[in-house]
Amino acid sequence: MAALRYRQMAAIKIRRAQPRDAPALIAFNCAMALETEGKLLMPHVIGAGVRGLRRRPDSGFYTVAELGGEVIAALMVTKEWSDWRNGDFWWIQSVYVRPEHRRRGVYQRLYRSLRALAAKQRAVCGFRLYVERTNRRAQSTYRASGMERTHYLVFEQLKPGVRFFTAARKPR
């Protein structure tokens, strides 16, 4: 069993997302929103959002994990300038690993790849992410990768009229 897992991990390819990956990225975002927040993302909004980041490389990028030619995981990186540090934080967002590949080190491979890429870019000063308060499993994964919880809270306010989801119906 361990030998099989090692061979599978060795076969995983980490790469920058390409335009052909858009359907997987859209599906992953929809699955994650439903799973973690009970939200049904509007396909036209998330589709435009995924494709829009590809047209704005200065804003960020997607990284995917591929096994046997199939995308099994992805994450998005967006950039935040820190004047205190004179560098960019890479915010890790939209993390999704297909359920059958979870708890097998796929996220760790993605994160190691990001750290290696950032090590080559002087402008990157660190990594940040946010996670649902109740998602203990994800928090455990992030701690195991060397990340620490901060004292910051995240606040947001959307402009009036911004709609991107509908609430999912809870099963009876």
C-alpha positions, 0 to 999 in steps of 0.5 A, a space after each residue: 500500500 505504501 509503495 503504491 502511494 509513493 508511486 502515485 505521488 511520484 507520478 503527480 505533476 505540478 504545473 501552472 494551469 493552462 487554458 485547457 484546465 478552465 473546466 476543471 478549475 471551474 468545477 473545483 471552485 463550485 465543488 469547494 463552495 458547496 462543500 465548505 459554505 453551502 453556496 452554489 456558485 453562478 457558472 457564468 460568474 466563476 467561469 469569467 473569474 477563472 478565465 479573467 485571472 489568466 488574462 491578468 497574470 500580474 494579479 495571480 495564477 493557478 497551479 494544478 496537480 495532475 495524475 495520469 493526465 487528469 487534474 486532481 487538485 488546484 490552487 490559486 495564488 493572488 498577490 498582495 503588496 506589503 509596504 511593511 515588508 517591501 514585497 508581495 504576499 502570495 495569497 493561497 486561495 481556492 484550494 481543492 483536492 478531489 476527495 479520492 486524493 485527499 490526505 495523501 500529500 497532494 496539497 503538500 506537493 502543491 505548496 512545496 512547488 509554490 515555495 520553490 517558485 517563490 524562492 526564485 523571486 525576490 519580490 515574494 516575502 511570504 504566503 497567506 491564506 484564509 480558511 473556514 473556522 470550522 474546517 479543522 482538517 484543512 487547518 491541520 494540513 496548513 499547520 503541517 505545511 509550516 504555516 501558522 495562525 495569525 492574529 488577524 481577522 478578515 473583513 469584507 464588504 461587497 459592492 451593492 449588486 455583486 452576486 456570485 452564488 445562490 444558497 444550496 438547499 439543505 437535504 431533508 
